[in-house]
Amino acid sequence: MSDMKKAQELFDLTGKVALVTGASSGLGRRFGQVLAAHGAKVVLAARSVDKLEQLKGEIEAAGGEAIAVALDVADRSQIAGVFDAAEKAFGTVSVLINNAGVASQQPFLEISEEDWRGVHDVNYEGVRAMAQEGARRMADAGSGGSIVNVASILGLRVAKTLSSYAVTKAAVIQLTKAMAIELARYNIRVNAIAPGYVLTEMNREFFESDDAQPWINAIPQRRIAEPEELDGLILLLASDASSFMTGSVSVIDGGHSLGV
Ligand SMILES: NC(=O)c1ccc[n+]([C@@H]2O[C@H](COP(=O)([O-])OP(=O)(O)OC[C@H]3O[C@@H](n4cnc5c(N)ncnc54)[C@H](OP(=O)(O)O)[C@@H]3O)[C@@H](O)[C@H]2O)c1
């Protein structure tokens, strides 16, 4: 029994440097808090630096360590600088949570070239560029690491008026698998999560309206999630508790993608 780790030790992130994109609200904000609370030094990245600074203050007040770094994932020229800032403050990033994302709801026939590219540049190219830079640095440092790409159940199925979003999330899932197979030799694990509906700024207005009821009725658990319901999954994938997991896609959706 001496090799049996208790949960606190199993999911401990002490010594890890975690970079979370889209940490200014919703899931990313929660991921930053959870990773810091379990010992990681956290790099909070997004465009809204004021919100990141506030979160950094909350994490520090709770005894954690964090820095706030401005980042637009659609601007390739900013990406190396974020990793440089992380390394200067804490060392090589060993946990990368590619969470930043946007949704655009429009009929396929009406999506402009600009709108399509806007979603693609953040949700897919942003993830790809961050993951490539992060993985190169992990490989160079010989540190290994864990990359978690935030996809969606819409990367596995489709829904009307969400084609651009669904296509980018499917690409993120395929990217995850392609990276996993090449990066295992560097001890870099790459996994995706595919959430169903989680109440965040992205969808709060809709889910707090009466229009949402038919959507909620289509979920076997008859409700949407709160961000904290992803705590266990993000800790599993970020920590060494998932040391033999790579290329996986974890669905967390209250049974939504099973159908009704
Ligand atoms: N909520 C759900 O039901 C749900 C379900 C499945 C998957 N997801 C995925 O979960 C992730 C987080 O979504 P959320 O629900 O937490 O939404 P949210 O509350 O709207 O948060 C989105 C985050 O992404 C950041 N972001 C957007 N564009 C960015 C850019 N160009 N560069 C850097 N950061 C950018 C935003 O920060 P700034 O505006 O400050 O840059 C914000 O922090 C997304 O990838 C989303 O697709 C969400």
The ligand as an ORCA input file, in Angstrom:
! r2SCAN-3c Opt
* xyz 0 1
  N     -19.542     27.545    -22.235
  C     -19.840     26.482    -22.945
  O     -20.991     26.008    -22.947
  C     -18.772     25.788    -23.749
  C     -19.055     24.517    -24.262
  C     -18.079     23.856    -24.997
  C     -16.857     24.455    -25.196
  N     -16.617     25.701    -24.694
  C     -15.308     26.283    -24.963
  O     -14.725     26.678    -23.740
  C     -13.809     27.739    -23.981
  C     -14.093     28.875    -22.995
  O     -15.381     29.384    -23.271
  P     -16.285     30.090    -22.157
  O     -17.617     29.444    -22.224
  O     -15.551     30.170    -20.889
  O     -16.467     31.526    -22.833
  P     -16.191     33.007    -22.298
  O     -16.654     33.163    -20.901
  O     -16.763     33.876    -23.361
  O     -14.610     33.093    -22.300
  C     -13.883     33.101    -23.491
  C     -12.464     33.496    -23.159
  O     -11.707     33.486    -24.363
  C     -10.972     34.674    -24.423
  N     -10.708     35.070    -25.803
  C     -11.594     35.274    -26.802
  N     -10.963     35.666    -27.909
  C      -9.640     35.700    -27.599
  C      -8.470     36.052    -28.317
  N      -8.520     36.447    -29.600
  N      -7.267     35.970    -27.689
  C      -7.211     35.585    -26.389
  N      -8.272     35.258    -25.651
  C      -9.479     35.323    -26.257
  C     -11.801     35.707    -23.685
  O     -10.970     36.722    -23.148
  P     -10.773     38.209    -23.722
  O     -12.057     38.644    -24.325
  O     -10.360     38.964    -22.505
  O      -9.651     38.079    -24.713
  C     -12.370     34.877    -22.550
  O     -11.475     34.841    -21.471
  C     -13.997     28.134    -25.446
  O     -12.979     27.540    -26.232
  C     -15.341     27.562    -25.793
  O     -15.484     27.276    -27.164
  C     -17.536     26.368    -23.967
*
